[in-house]
Amino acid sequence: MALLVAGCGALPDKPARATLYDFGPGLTATAAAAATAPAAAPTAAALPTLALAEFESNTRLDGTQILYRLGYADVNELRPYGQSRWSQPPAQLLRQRLRDSLAERRMVLGPEESATIARSKGEVPDTLRISLDEFSHYFDSPTASVGLVRLRATLIRGTTGGDRVLGQKTITVRRPAPSADAPGGVKALAAASDAAVAEVTQWMDALQRQPRQ
């Protein structure tokens, strides 16, 4: 019995459960305005239907780890926070945020929905492709850090002669982190993501207002 009690005392503690983070509830611009304005603003004219492709990203961003870089030490090394995770891979969180924002001005379809419409109606909507190239908590010094998001947006139009690039834009956003830890990095990356989404949305609105050729 004494040996059993001693053995039980030597068992390791139960591993701590990782803390999960996302971007928050995410009121879109229209919803936020409706929540604060005394009267609803007129709805903007609808823009053409858009297909939003699945995001592309490097393999390191396919997981749910919250990553950081020590720019003052080794800028080439991506390091994970040990007990903090995203609820979904960053590309999925960012894609949902972008889809919500784009859907305020137009109908937004996924790849399968777009293919179904193309088969049934013979209509091929423009396709927005996003490549997520950087998504990290970046430390300029031990006490100063930012959420760093870099992505490349490409608008493709399918024609009988093949796909045509209507426009391409690279967006880099830095937002200051309130603390030099995982929670601070999450807040900074969420803010940087919202800013990047706003830039993509404005760019898309301008492109789709141009007459089709």
C-alpha positions in Angstrom: 0.0 0.0 0.0 2.8 2.4 0.9 4.5 1.7 -2.5 1.2 2.2 -4.3 0.6 5.6 -2.6 4.2 6.6 -3.4 3.7 5.6 -7.0 0.5 7.6 -7.3 2.3 10.6 -5.9 4.9 10.4 -8.6 2.4 10.5 -11.5 2.8 13.6 -13.7 0.2 16.4 -13.4 -2.6 16.4 -16.0 -1.4 18.5 -19.0 -2.9 22.0 -19.1 -5.5 22.5 -21.8 -4.5 24.9 -24.5 -6.4 28.2 -24.6 -8.3 28.7 -27.9 -8.6 32.0 -29.6 -10.5 33.4 -32.7 -11.1 36.9 -34.1 -14.1 37.6 -31.9 -17.8 38.0 -32.9 -16.8 40.2 -35.8 -19.6 42.8 -36.4 -19.3 43.8 -40.1 -19.3 47.5 -40.9 -23.0 47.4 -41.8 -23.9 45.7 -38.6 -21.8 48.0 -36.5 -23.3 51.0 -38.1 -26.8 49.7 -37.6 -26.1 49.1 -33.9 -25.0 52.7 -33.3 -26.9 54.8 -35.9 -30.4 56.2 -35.1 -31.6 55.3 -38.6 -30.4 52.7 -41.1 -28.5 54.1 -44.1 -29.7 53.2 -47.6 -28.4 49.9 -48.9 -25.6 50.3 -51.4 -26.2 49.0 -55.0 -25.4 45.3 -55.3 -22.2 44.4 -57.1 -21.7 41.3 -59.3 -21.7 37.9 -57.8 -18.2 36.8 -56.6 -16.7 33.4 -56.1 -14.3 33.2 -53.1 -11.7 30.5 -53.5 -10.2 28.6 -50.6 -7.2 30.5 -49.3 -3.7 29.3 -50.2 -1.0 29.4 -47.5 2.4 27.9 -46.6 2.3 24.6 -44.7 3.3 26.3 -41.4 0.1 28.3 -41.4 -2.1 25.2 -42.1 -2.2 24.3 -38.4 -3.7 26.1 -35.4 -0.5 27.2 -33.6 -0.1 30.9 -32.8 3.3 31.8 -34.3 5.7 34.5 -33.4 9.0 35.8 -34.8 11.9 37.5 -32.9 12.9 40.1 -35.4 15.7 41.3 -33.2 17.2 37.8 -32.8 16.4 35.5 -35.7 13.9 36.9 -38.1 13.8 33.6 -40.2 12.6 31.4 -37.3 8.9 30.9 -36.7 8.1 29.8 -33.1 4.9 28.6 -31.6 3.3 29.6 -28.3 3.1 26.5 -26.2 -0.4 26.7 -24.5 -2.3 28.9 -27.0 -4.0 27.9 -30.2 -6.3 29.3 -32.8 -9.8 27.7 -32.9 -9.2 27.1 -36.7 -6.2 27.6 -39.0 -5.6 31.3 -39.6 -6.5 31.1 -43.3 -10.0 29.8 -42.4 -10.6 32.5 -39.8 -9.5 35.2 -42.2 -11.5 33.7 -45.1 -14.7 33.8 -43.0 -14.0 37.4 -42.0 -13.4 38.4 -45.6 -16.5 36.6 -46.9 -18.7 38.4 -44.3 -17.3 41.7 -45.4 -17.6 41.1 -49.1 -21.2 39.8 -48.7 -22.3 43.3 -47.6 -22.1 44.5 -51.3 -22.6 41.3 -53.4 -23.5 37.6 -53.3 -20.4 35.6 -52.4 -20.2 31.9 -53.4 -17.8 29.1 -52.4 -16.0 27.1 -55.1 -18.7 24.3 -55.2 -21.6 26.8 -55.4 -19.8 28.7 -58.2 -19.3 25.5 -60.2 -23.0 24.5 -59.7 -24.2 27.9 -61.1 -21.7 27.6 -64.0 -23.1 24.2 -64.9 -26.8 25.1 -64.5 -26.9 28.7 -65.8 -23.8 29.0 -67.9 -22.7 31.9 -65.8 -19.1 32.1 -64.4 -18.6 34.7 -61.7 -15.3 36.4 -61.1 -13.1 34.5 -58.7 -11.1 36.1 -55.9 -8.0 34.1 -54.8 -6.1 34.9 -51.7 -2.6 33.8 -50.8 -1.8 34.2 -47.1 2.0 34.7 -46.9 2.6 36.0 -43.3 0.5 35.7 -40.1 2.7 36.1 -37.0 3.2 38.0 -33.8 6.4 39.9 -34.8 8.7 41.3 -32.1 10.8 44.3 -33.1 12.3 44.2 -29.6 11.6 42.3 -26.4 9.0 44.9 -25.4 7.7 46.1 -28.8 5.7 43.9 -31.1 3.0 43.9 -33.7 0.5 41.6 -35.4 1.8 41.1 -38.9 -0.4 40.0 -41.8 0.7 39.9 -45.4 -1.5 38.5 -48.2 -1.8 38.7 -52.0 -5.3 39.1 -53.6 -5.9 38.2 -57.3 -9.2 38.7 -59.1 -9.7 36.2 -62.0 -12.3 36.3 -64.8 -13.0 33.1 -66.7 -13.5 33.6 -70.4 -13.9 31.4 -73.4 -10.3 32.1 -74.2 -9.1 31.1 -70.7 -8.7 32.9 -67.3 -7.8 36.5 -67.3 -6.3 38.5 -64.4 -8.3 41.6 -63.7 -6.1 42.8 -60.9 -3.7 41.8 -58.2 -2.8 43.5 -54.9 -0.3 42.8 -52.1 -1.4 44.0 -48.7 0.8 44.2 -45.6 -0.7 45.3 -42.3 1.0 45.8 -38.9 -1.0 46.5 -35.8 0.6 47.1 -32.3 0.3 44.3 -29.7 -0.9 45.5 -26.2 1.4 42.9 -24.5 4.4 40.7 -25.3 2.6 37.4 -25.0 0.0 35.2 -26.8 -3.1 37.2 -25.8 -1.4 40.4 -27.0 -0.4 38.7 -30.2 -4.0 37.5 -30.8 -5.4 41.0 -30.3 -2.9 42.5 -32.7 -3.4 39.8 -35.3 -7.2 40.2 -35.1 -6.8 44.0 -35.6 -4.4 43.5 -38.5 -6.7 40.9 -40.1 -9.7 43.3 -39.9 -7.6 46.1 -41.5 -6.4 43.7 -44.3 -10.0 42.6 -44.9 -11.1 46.2 -45.2 -8.4 46.9 -47.8 -9.3 43.9 -49.9 -13.0 44.8 -49.7 -12.4 48.4 -50.9 -10.1 47.2 -53.7 -12.7 44.6 -54.8 -15.6 47.2 -54.7 -13.6 49.5 -57.0 -12.7 46.7 -59.4 -16.2 45.3 -59.7 -17.7 48.7 -60.3 -15.7 48.9 -63.5 -17.7 47.9 -66.7 -17.2 44.4 -67.9 -15.2 44.0 -71.1 
